[in-house]
């Protein structure tokens, strides 16, 4: 387990997509999902919100694949296997403490 600064942790969870990924994985029974299932779930959730039209699914997939999952993996919160598409949560006490301190309204809003 790597110890990161609080600032690095806050930067990590500053984006709504990364908070949603962590939230989704934390609430999966196995702590794992596939990339496609993650994109589908996030796209479906965005479609259910009242924050305007949902983001295009393909654009969301590109953002997750090239930006958000790599940042989470670099921090050590997820393990993302590009070939298989497997995404597995790697619990991090500091990240969980920060996310748990936010109200549910602050945890999942659009960025």
Z-matrix of the N, CA and C atoms (Angstrom, degrees):
N
C 1 1.437
C 2 1.523 1 108.86
N 3 1.315 2 115.89 1 128.61
C 4 1.450 3 121.86 2 -179.59
C 5 1.517 4 109.33 3 -93.71
N 6 1.312 5 116.48 4 139.05
C 7 1.453 6 120.71 5 176.50
C 8 1.520 7 108.02 6 -94.77
N 9 1.332 8 115.18 7 123.84
C 10 1.461 9 121.67 8 179.51
C 11 1.518 10 108.86 9 -112.06
N 12 1.314 11 115.12 10 159.22
C 13 1.459 12 119.26 11 176.53
C 14 1.526 13 109.50 12 -71.69
N 15 1.316 14 115.59 13 157.99
C 16 1.455 15 120.60 14 176.34
C 17 1.524 16 110.13 15 -61.01
N 18 1.326 17 117.29 16 -37.57
C 19 1.467 18 120.51 17 178.63
C 20 1.528 19 110.95 18 -60.73
N 21 1.331 20 117.07 19 -42.56
C 22 1.472 21 120.40 20 178.85
C 23 1.523 22 110.19 21 -64.36
N 24 1.306 23 116.71 22 -40.00
C 25 1.465 24 121.04 23 178.22
C 26 1.526 25 110.61 24 -62.98
N 27 1.325 26 116.51 25 -45.54
C 28 1.461 27 120.54 26 -179.93
C 29 1.521 28 111.74 27 -64.49
N 30 1.332 29 117.26 28 -38.62
C 31 1.470 30 120.11 29 175.99
C 32 1.522 31 110.36 30 -62.87
N 33 1.330 32 116.19 31 -39.10
C 34 1.463 33 120.88 32 -179.15
C 35 1.523 34 111.31 33 -61.99
N 36 1.319 35 117.19 34 -45.69
C 37 1.467 36 120.35 35 -175.35
C 38 1.528 37 112.81 36 -92.10
N 39 1.328 38 116.97 37 7.11
C 40 1.459 39 120.53 38 -179.60
C 41 1.522 40 112.54 39 -67.55
N 42 1.307 41 118.05 40 -28.25
C 43 1.463 42 121.03 41 -177.45
C 44 1.523 43 110.58 42 -93.85
N 45 1.317 44 116.05 43 133.30
C 46 1.454 45 122.04 44 -178.23
C 47 1.516 46 114.46 45 -58.09
N 48 1.328 47 118.01 46 -36.57
C 49 1.467 48 120.17 47 179.30
C 50 1.532 49 111.01 48 -62.50
N 51 1.337 50 116.33 49 -41.63
C 52 1.461 51 118.61 50 179.94
C 53 1.526 52 111.13 51 -68.71
N 54 1.346 53 116.97 52 -37.68
C 55 1.470 54 119.23 53 175.47
C 56 1.524 55 110.35 54 -62.28
N 57 1.324 56 116.90 55 -41.78
C 58 1.471 57 120.24 56 -179.94
C 59 1.527 58 111.66 57 -65.38
N 60 1.328 59 117.32 58 -39.81
C 61 1.469 60 120.59 59 177.92
C 62 1.524 61 109.66 60 -60.83
N 63 1.330 62 116.69 61 -49.82
C 64 1.459 63 120.43 62 -179.47
C 65 1.530 64 109.98 63 -61.69
N 66 1.315 65 116.54 64 -45.78
C 67 1.464 66 120.68 65 179.64
C 68 1.532 67 110.65 66 -57.67
N 69 1.312 68 115.95 67 -46.68
C 70 1.471 69 120.07 68 -179.38
C 71 1.525 70 110.81 69 -61.21
N 72 1.314 71 117.04 70 -47.99
C 73 1.464 72 120.41 71 -177.73
C 74 1.523 73 112.22 72 -67.70
N 75 1.319 74 117.22 73 -36.28
C 76 1.473 75 120.47 74 178.38
C 77 1.520 76 111.23 75 -63.40
N 78 1.320 77 116.82 76 -29.04
C 79 1.457 78 120.57 77 -176.37
C 80 1.528 79 113.48 78 -99.27
N 81 1.316 80 117.39 79 1.43
C 82 1.470 81 121.16 80 172.28
C 83 1.517 82 108.03 81 -79.00
N 84 1.309 83 117.01 82 137.19
C 85 1.475 84 120.87 83 -177.92
C 86 1.527 85 111.65 84 -56.51
N 87 1.333 86 116.60 85 -37.84
C 88 1.466 87 120.66 86 -177.53
C 89 1.522 88 112.58 87 -95.47
N 90 1.330 89 117.17 88 -8.85
C 91 1.457 90 120.63 89 -176.09
C 92 1.517 91 112.18 90 73.27
N 93 1.329 92 116.11 91 15.69
C 94 1.464 93 120.38 92 -177.07
C 95 1.525 94 110.18 93 -139.96
N 96 1.310 95 114.33 94 158.03
C 97 1.452 96 122.24 95 176.09
C 98 1.515 97 107.61 96 -157.47
N 99 1.316 98 116.61 97 -178.52
C 100 1.461 99 120.12 98 173.59
C 101 1.524 100 108.44 99 -103.40
N 102 1.296 101 115.35 100 159.08
C 103 1.461 102 120.21 101 178.87
C 104 1.526 103 110.32 102 -57.13
N 105 1.330 104 117.45 103 -47.70
C 106 1.464 105 120.68 104 -178.53
C 107 1.520 106 112.11 105 -61.61
N 108 1.322 107 117.53 106 -41.87
C 109 1.461 108 120.36 107 177.89
C 110 1.527 109 111.26 108 -65.00
N 111 1.318 110 116.89 109 -38.87
C 112 1.458 111 121.16 110 178.09
C 113 1.528 112 110.51 111 -62.87
N 114 1.324 113 116.95 112 -46.41
C 115 1.468 114 120.73 113 178.92
C 116 1.525 115 109.81 114 -61.85
N 117 1.331 116 117.16 115 -45.59
C 118 1.466 117 120.45 116 179.96
C 119 1.520 118 111.39 117 -59.75
N 120 1.325 119 116.58 118 -45.85
C 121 1.458 120 120.71 119 -178.52
C 122 1.523 121 110.87 120 -63.41
N 123 1.324 122 117.06 121 -44.73
C 124 1.462 123 120.54 122 -179.16
C 125 1.523 124 111.35 123 -67.88
N 126 1.318 125 116.80 124 -37.94
C 127 1.459 126 120.58 125 178.70
C 128 1.527 127 110.15 126 -66.98
N 129 1.322 128 116.44 127 -42.72
C 130 1.464 129 121.48 128 178.66
C 131 1.532 130 110.39 129 -61.96
N 132 1.317 131 116.16 130 -44.04
C 133 1.467 132 120.34 131 179.88
C 134 1.525 133 110.49 132 -63.41
N 135 1.326 134 117.21 133 -41.37
C 136 1.466 135 121.06 134 178.60
C 137 1.522 136 110.58 135 -63.69
N 138 1.324 137 117.33 136 -34.18
C 139 1.456 138 121.79 137 179.32
C 140 1.523 139 111.49 138 -69.79
N 141 1.330 140 116.79 139 -24.11
C 142 1.463 141 121.59 140 -178.22
C 143 1.520 142 113.03 141 -87.46
N 144 1.324 143 118.28 142 -9.69
C 145 1.455 144 120.34 143 -177.44
C 146 1.516 145 110.74 144 -84.90
N 147 1.314 146 114.57 145 165.70
C 148 1.464 147 120.88 146 -179.65
C 149 1.523 148 111.21 147 -100.18
N 150 1.322 149 116.75 148 23.18
C 151 1.464 150 121.30 149 -176.24
C 152 1.518 151 112.34 150 -95.11
N 153 1.303 152 117.97 151 31.85
C 154 1.453 153 121.00 152 179.63
C 155 1.511 154 111.07 153 94.82
N 156 1.331 155 116.46 154 -172.73
C 157 1.461 156 120.01 155 -177.12
C 158 1.523 157 111.68 156 -65.94
N 159 1.320 158 116.75 157 146.26
C 160 1.467 159 119.65 158 -179.42
C 161 1.523 160 111.15 159 -68.84
N 162 1.312 161 114.53 160 154.81
C 163 1.448 162 121.10 161 176.19
C 164 1.523 163 108.65 162 -67.56
N 165 1.299 164 117.53 163 145.97
C 166 1.454 165 122.52 164 175.24
C 167 1.527 166 109.33 165 -56.63
N 168 1.338 167 116.88 166 134.38
C 169 1.460 168 121.22 167 -175.97
C 170 1.526 169 111.86 168 -59.22
N 171 1.329 170 117.14 169 -42.84
C 172 1.463 171 120.08 170 -179.21
C 173 1.524 172 111.88 171 -65.31
N 174 1.329 173 116.93 172 -39.59
C 175 1.464 174 120.55 173 177.73
C 176 1.530 175 110.22 174 -64.93
N 177 1.325 176 116.63 175 -40.29
C 178 1.458 177 121.10 176 176.96
C 179 1.527 178 110.28 177 -62.02
N 180 1.328 179 116.93 178 -45.67
C 181 1.469 180 121.29 179 -179.88
C 182 1.527 181 110.86 180 -59.51
N 183 1.320 182 117.28 181 -41.93
C 184 1.465 183 121.21 182 179.54
C 185 1.530 184 110.40 183 -63.81
N 186 1.337 185 116.72 184 -44.10
C 187 1.468 186 120.08 185 179.13
C 188 1.524 187 111.27 186 -62.35
N 189 1.326 188 116.41 187 -44.17
C 190 1.459 189 119.29 188 -179.79
C 191 1.518 190 110.97 189 -64.18
N 192 1.320 191 116.90 190 -45.66
C 193 1.465 192 122.13 191 -175.03
C 194 1.527 193 112.32 192 -67.14
N 195 1.335 194 116.61 193 -42.89
C 196 1.465 195 120.05 194 -172.22
C 197 1.529 196 114.66 195 -97.46
N 198 1.326 197 117.37 196 -18.20
C 199 1.460 198 119.12 197 -176.07
C 200 1.526 199 112.72 198 -120.77
N 201 1.314 200 116.72 199 -62.48
C 202 1.462 201 120.12 200 -167.75
C 203 1.525 202 113.99 201 -74.73
N 204 1.308 203 118.71 202 -46.10
C 205 1.471 204 119.43 203 178.09
C 206 1.527 205 111.76 204 -65.37
N 207 1.337 206 119.82 205 -41.36
C 208 1.469 207 118.49 206 175.51
C 209 1.535 208 113.23 207 -60.78
N 210 1.351 209 117.76 208 -39.05
C 211 1.469 210 119.32 209 178.40
C 212 1.524 211 110.70 210 -64.94
N 213 1.339 212 116.45 211 -42.35
C 214 1.464 213 119.86 212 178.10
C 215 1.525 214 110.96 213 -65.07
N 216 1.327 215 116.53 214 -37.94
C 217 1.467 216 120.62 215 179.19
C 218 1.527 217 110.69 216 -69.17
N 219 1.328 218 118.09 217 -41.81
C 220 1.461 219 120.98 218 178.06
C 221 1.522 220 111.39 219 -60.82
N 222 1.308 221 116.83 220 -36.08
C 223 1.467 222 121.58 221 178.84
C 224 1.531 223 110.54 222 -74.54
N 225 1.336 224 116.32 223 -24.91
C 226 1.462 225 121.00 224 179.48
C 227 1.514 226 114.67 225 98.49
N 228 1.334 227 117.33 226 11.42
C 229 1.463 228 121.68 227 -178.06
C 230 1.526 229 111.66 228 -84.12
N 231 1.326 230 117.24 229 -27.74
C 232 1.458 231 120.76 230 176.30
C 233 1.523 232 109.37 231 -133.18
N 234 1.308 233 113.38 232 157.63
C 235 1.454 234 120.66 233 169.10
C 236 1.516 235 104.97 234 -114.41
N 237 1.328 236 116.79 235 121.49
C 238 1.451 237 122.16 236 -177.44
C 239 1.522 238 108.49 237 -118.22
N 240 1.310 239 115.50 238 114.54
C 241 1.459 240 121.49 239 178.72
C 242 1.534 241 108.16 240 -96.47
N 243 1.314 242 115.47 241 105.90
C 244 1.457 243 121.66 242 -173.64
C 245 1.530 244 112.59 243 -59.09
N 246 1.302 245 117.38 244 -44.06
C 247 1.469 246 120.15 245 -175.97
C 248 1.519 247 112.87 246 -64.62
N 249 1.322 248 116.68 247 -48.14
C 250 1.465 249 120.10 248 -177.14
C 251 1.526 250 112.27 249 -86.75
N 252 1.326 251 117.61 250 -20.69
C 253 1.455 252 121.42 251 -176.91
C 254 1.516 253 113.22 252 81.96
N 255 1.328 254 117.41 253 8.41
C 256 1.465 255 120.88 254 -179.55
C 257 1.530 256 110.33 255 -73.09
N 258 1.323 257 115.13 256 135.76
C 259 1.457 258 122.10 257 177.15
C 260 1.525 259 106.50 258 -125.52
N 261 1.320 260 116.54 259 121.36
C 262 1.464 261 121.39 260 -176.83
C 263 1.527 262 109.46 261 -125.80
N 264 1.309 263 114.95 262 134.65
C 265 1.461 264 121.97 263 178.79
C 266 1.522 265 110.57 264 -76.44
N 267 1.326 266 116.09 265 135.89
C 268 1.455 267 123.90 266 175.34
C 269 1.527 268 105.85 267 -117.88
N 270 1.335 269 118.34 268 98.04
C 271 1.466 270 120.51 269 -173.76
C 272 1.527 271 112.88 270 -52.18
N 273 1.310 272 114.56 271 140.21
C 274 1.456 273 122.39 272 177.82
C 275 1.523 274 107.32 273 -135.12
N 276 1.314 275 115.99 274 116.60
C 277 1.468 276 121.36 275 -174.26
C 278 1.523 277 112.30 276 -58.93
N 279 1.317 278 117.15 277 -41.50
C 280 1.464 279 120.17 278 -177.85
C 281 1.531 280 110.87 279 -65.67
N 282 1.324 281 117.19 280 -45.39
C 283 1.464 282 121.19 281 178.89
C 284 1.522 283 110.00 282 -62.21
N 285 1.317 284 116.85 283 -44.43
C 286 1.463 285 120.37 284 -179.46
C 287 1.523 286 111.50 285 -63.84
N 288 1.326 287 117.08 286 -39.30
C 289 1.462 288 120.76 287 178.63
C 290 1.526 289 110.19 288 -63.43
N 291 1.327 290 116.64 289 -44.33
C 292 1.474 291 119.99 290 179.29
C 293 1.529 292 109.99 291 -63.58
N 294 1.325 293 117.83 292 -47.49
C 295 1.461 294 120.01 293 -178.84
C 296 1.524 295 111.72 294 -65.78
N 297 1.314 296 117.39 295 -38.76
C 298 1.464 297 120.57 296 179.39
C 299 1.527 298 111.96 297 -67.00
N 300 1.323 299 117.30 298 -24.33
C 301 1.459 300 120.61 299 -179.84
C 302 1.528 301 112.15 300 -78.62
N 303 1.320 302 116.81 301 -14.74
C 304 1.457 303 120.94 302 178.16
C 305 1.518 304 109.59 303 -85.83
N 306 1.321 305 116.39 304 147.18
C 307 1.460 306 118.74 305 173.09
C 308 1.522 307 108.00 306 -71.43
N 309 1.308 308 117.55 307 162.94
C 310 1.467 309 120.44 308 -179.23
C 311 1.524 310 110.95 309 -62.01
N 312 1.323 311 118.50 310 -29.77
C 313 1.463 312 121.40 311 177.28
C 314 1.520 313 111.20 312 -66.46
N 315 1.329 314 117.25 313 -32.05
C 316 1.457 315 120.86 314 -179.70
C 317 1.517 316 111.96 315 -85.05
N 318 1.316 317 117.38 316 -20.95
C 319 1.454 318 120.56 317 -173.74
C 320 1.510 319 112.60 318 -75.91
N 321 1.324 320 119.04 319 -37.37
C 322 1.453 321 119.74 320 -170.79
C 323 1.525 322 116.50 321 -121.56
N 324 1.313 323 121.17 322 19.55
C 325 1.465 324 118.28 323 178.98
C 326 1.523 325 111.61 324 -72.23
N 327 1.318 326 115.17 325 163.46
C 328 1.461 327 118.88 326 175.36
C 329 1.516 328 108.66 327 -68.66
N 330 1.345 329 116.48 328 147.28
C 331 1.471 330 119.83 329 -179.53
C 332 1.510 331 112.37 330 -68.94
